[in-house]
């Protein structure tokens, strides 16, 4: 299977990277066994493996050959390639695809290398890190586009700019978000922006078990703690391992927060509105309609103005035995909410297989005040 085909499979996936060191981070896994790591990635359901072959990253063509002998996954040769001979060497070492950095290549060079790759049976991942390079990649008809959060000239990371570039990339291309993916929330943010997959390297190579770390990054459902009104409770939710923290900004709610509180960039902040939304700096908006003075049953999850998931909830103040069946029948990403607690969430997850789960009341000692032990139990049970 070639790279483009592997990354185009339904759902969201990852390309997992092997590198011994990074110019920005220093040594990561200097004595790493590329064959063992590649096998771990395959077991963890990576869709492809990226192998650094440049000596500045501690890599070599022998690493690519060892990975080829160890895994049947598509292999991306990652280096600073500028000639046809580079691509021929990659093909002979077992690559299925090569990286082309628009930072280092003009349009004529890129076209020539894309044509050479095609002749050799290689896919190309054409990498952009700013708007001008993304426009070039699209104009050059790159079918697999990498959007790097790291400026390779300065090593500076700008995840916000990366996500906006991902969001503006054509949906008929395979778009890979690269660099700065360290948590489930980071991966989910790229997914919601429109990425087909993430390329993860440093976070995996630092981990004691790279395969386990990859499974962690791709694990679903995401876990949301909602109804937060106090900063100490936000901090406790983050420490417990929540992926999303929610702030209800509707006037009538006993869990109303004055604003979306601070949280680290390792999680997603969600502002919850009823009826009409207002300006917010939260990452996402959970918007309910208003019915008879209360929130509607269900909501939509928005990234900007784009609907990215459905929130399947219970009627206001009521139960519904068809709740899980409704969630199962809802297409696309589903955030399951309503009546979930540490005692029933595992069964609900097994039944529905939602993209995310959401709870407010089960983690409280009083409306808007969290019980930190209950909060930890919720996250642990929802994680399964």
N, C-alpha and C positions, 0 to 999 in steps of 0.2 A: 504494500500500500504506500502511495506517495504522500508527501507531507500535506499538500492541499486537501487531498481526499480524507486523510485522517483527521485533520482539524475541522473539516466540514461536517462531521457526524452530528446527529441531533444532540441538542443540549450544549452545555458549557464544559470546556475541558482545559487541559494544561499541557504545555510542553515543558518538560523538566530538564534542567541544565546541569552538566558536570563541568566544574572548573575548580582548579586547586587554589587559585588566588585571584584577587581582583586589584587593579591599580588603585581603586578608591578605598577598598576595605582591607587590603593586605592579605595575608595567608588565611585561607578558609579551611582547606583540607589538604595540606601539602602532600601527604602520603596516601591520598584517596585511591581506592581500587575502582577504576572506571567500570570494569565488568560487573562487579558486585553492585555498584550503585545503579547501573543501567538495568540490571535485573530487578532491583528493588523498585525502580520507577515503573517498570512494566507491570509488576505485581500490584502496585498502587494505582494502576489504570491511567498512567500518563498516556497521552495520545501520540507523543513523539518525544525524542530526546535530542537536546542540543549539546554539542561537545565543542569546547574551546580547543582549538588547535594552535593557537598563538602562544609563543613562549612567554609573553608578558603576563599571561594568565596561568603559567605553569603547564601549558598544554602542548601537544604534539600530534602529528598524524598517527603515531602509534596508539594514542588514546582513542582516536576514531576507529582504528582497526580493531582494537580490543572491544569497543562497544558494539561494533558490527558482529563480532563473533558471539556476543553475549545476549543480544536482543533482536527480535524481529520487528520492533517498532521503527518507524521512519526516523532517520538520523539527519539532523541539520549540522553541517560543518560551519562553525562560527569562527571567523577570523577577519582579517582585513584584505579582502581579495580584490585584485585589480586587473588580472590577466586571464586569458583562456587557459594558460598552463595551471594556474591556481585551481580552476574549476576541474580540469582534467585530473589533477592530483586528488582532489576531493572525491571525485567519482571512483577512482581506482582504490581509494582507502575505504570505500563503503558508504559514502554519503548518498542520501536521497535528495538533499536540498542544500543550498548554500545561502549564506547571508550576503547581501549587497547593501553597503552603507551609503546612503545618498550624501552624507556629509563629505565623503571622500571621492565621490564620482560625479562627473557632469552627466547631462542627459545622453550624450552620444556614447560615453563609456558604459552607462547603465544599459542602454539598448543593446550594445554589442555583447555585454556579458549575459543579459537575459536570453539573447538569441543563442549564444554559445551553450548556456545551461540547457536550453531546450533541445539542442542537438545532442547533448550528452545524456538526455533523459533525466535531468535534474530539475526540481522545482527551485524557485527563488523566494526568499523572504526579503523583501525590500524595506529597509528600515528608515523611518522618518522620526524626527524629534521636534519639529516645529511646523507651523502652518504652511510655510513655503515648501518644505520637503514633502508634506502630505499632498499638497497640490501636484507636485512633481510626480509622486508615486502614482497618483490617480491618472495623470496625463500620460504616463508611460505604460498604462494599463497593467500595472502590477496586480496580480491576483491574490497574493498573500502579502499583507502590509503589516509590518511591525511598527508600533508607536512606542517609542522609548521615553520613559519619564526622566531618564538621566541624560544630561548634556555631556557628551563624551569629551568635550573640550575643557569643561570646568568641573565635571563630576557632580554638579548640582542636580538635585532631584526636585521636580515640580509635578506632583501627582495631579493637582487640579488642572494644570494645562494639558497634561496627558489625557485626562478623562474627557476634556472638551474636544480634543482632537479625535479621540475615539468616537465620540458622539457625532462628529461631523463627517466621518469617513463613510463612503458609500456602502449601503447594506448588501450590495452584491459582491463585496470583496470579503475575503477572510481577514479579519483584523485581530492582531495579537497585541495585547498590552504587555509591555516589557518593563522590568525593573520595579523596585520598591513594593513588591508584593510580599508581605510578611504575615498577614492575618486573613481569616475568612472574610472579614469585612472589606479588606483591600481587594480581594478577588471578586467579591460580590459587587463592589462599586464599578469595577471594570466590566463585569457582566451586564449590569444595568445600563451602563453607558453605551453598550452595543458591541463589546468585544466578543469575538468568537471563542477566544481562549486567552490564557495568560502564559507568559514565559517566566518561569521562576528559577532562579539560580542560587544566589547567596543565602537566602533563607533556608534552602534545603541543604546546602553544603555545610552550613554552620550547625545543623541539627544533629543530635546523636544518632538518629535514625532518619535518613533522608526520605525513605518511603513513607514512614509514618507521618512525617511532617507534610508530605504531599497530600496524603489522605485527609489530614486535618484541614488543609486549605480548601479542599473541594467538598468537605462534609456538608451535608444538608440534613435537616433544616437549620437555617440560621435561627438564633434565639434572641428574641426581643424582650426587654423589660420595659414596661410602659407605666405611665402614671407617676413619673418621677417629678418631685417638686423641690428636693433638697440636694445640694451639691454632694454631701456626704453619701447620699444614697446612689447618686450617679457613680461616684468613685467605687462604691461597694459592688455595683452591677458590673463595672468594668473588671474589677479584681476577680469577680466570680466567673468571668469568661463570657459575658453577654457579647453578642455581635452587634446589636442595635439597642439604643436607648431612646425611649419615647417620651415626649413632653406634650401633654394635652393642653391646648391653648383655647379651648372652648369655654365661654363664660359660665355656663351652667354646671360644669363638672366639679364635683367635690375634690377632684384630683388636678384642678387647674394649676398650671405653672405660669408664672409671670412672663417667662420667655424660655426658649431652648437653652438649657444650661451648658456649661463647658464640658467637653469630653475629649479625650485624646484622639488622634487621627487613626488609631487602631480599631475604632468602632464607627458605626454610622449613626448619626443623630437624626431622629425622625420627629417632625412637628405634626401634631394631630389637630385637625380643624373639623368643625361641624358647620355645614351650610356654606360658608364662604372662607376661602383661605386668605391669609394676610402675608405680608412680606416676612421672610424668615431666612436666616443663614444656615438652617438645617440642611443636611444632605438630601433628605427625602421628605415628602409631605404625604400624610395619610389623611385622605379627605372623605368624610361622611356627608351625606345629604342631611337635611333636617325634615323630620316628619312629626307633626303634632307636638312641636316644641322640643323633641328629643332627636338624637342622632338616628339616621337610617340604619337598617340592619347591617348592610355591607358597606365597604369603602373601596376606594382605589388608592394604590400607592403610586405616587408621581415622582419622577425625576425631572425637575423643571416643569415643563408642560406635557411631558410624555408619560403616558400610563405604562408602568413597567410591571405591575402585579395587581392581582385582585385580593382584597381582604374579605374573607368569608367569616362572618361573625354571627352572633345570636341576636334575635330581636331584643329591643330595649326591655330589660327587666323580665325576660321570658326564657323558657327552655324550648328546645325543638329536637325531637328524636331523629329528624332527618338531617341534622346539622352536618355530620360527617359525610353522608351521602351527597349532599349538595356540594361540599368541598371537593369530593372525588370527581364530580361531574363538571367542575369548573375548569375551563381550558387555561393553559398558560401557567405562569407562576402564581402560586397560591400562598398567601399568608393566612394561616388558620388562627382564629381568635375566638374568644368567648368560652367561658367555663373551663378553661384549661388550668390544671394544677399539677403538682408533682406526682399525684396519685394516678392521673389519667392521661398525661401527655404522651407517655411512651406508647400506649395502645392507640391513641389518636394518630401519632406519627406513623406507626406501622400500618394503619388502615388507609390513611390519606396520602402519605408520602409528600407532604407539603414542602414548599421552598423555604418557608419560615413559620415559626410559631410565636404567638404573642400573648402575654399575660400581664395584668396589672394587680387585680385583687388578691391573687394567691400569694403574692409576695409582701403583703401589707400587714402592719399591726394596727393601722388606722388609715382612712382614705388619704392618700398622698404621702404617707409615712411608711417607709419600708422596714420590714423585719429582715435583717441581714442574713440570719440563718435560713429563713424561708426563701430568700432570694437565691442563696447558694443551692438549696435543694431544687428549686425550679430549674435553674440552668443545668444542673447535673442530670436531672431526670429528662429534660427536653433534649439534651445531647445524647442520651441513651447509652 
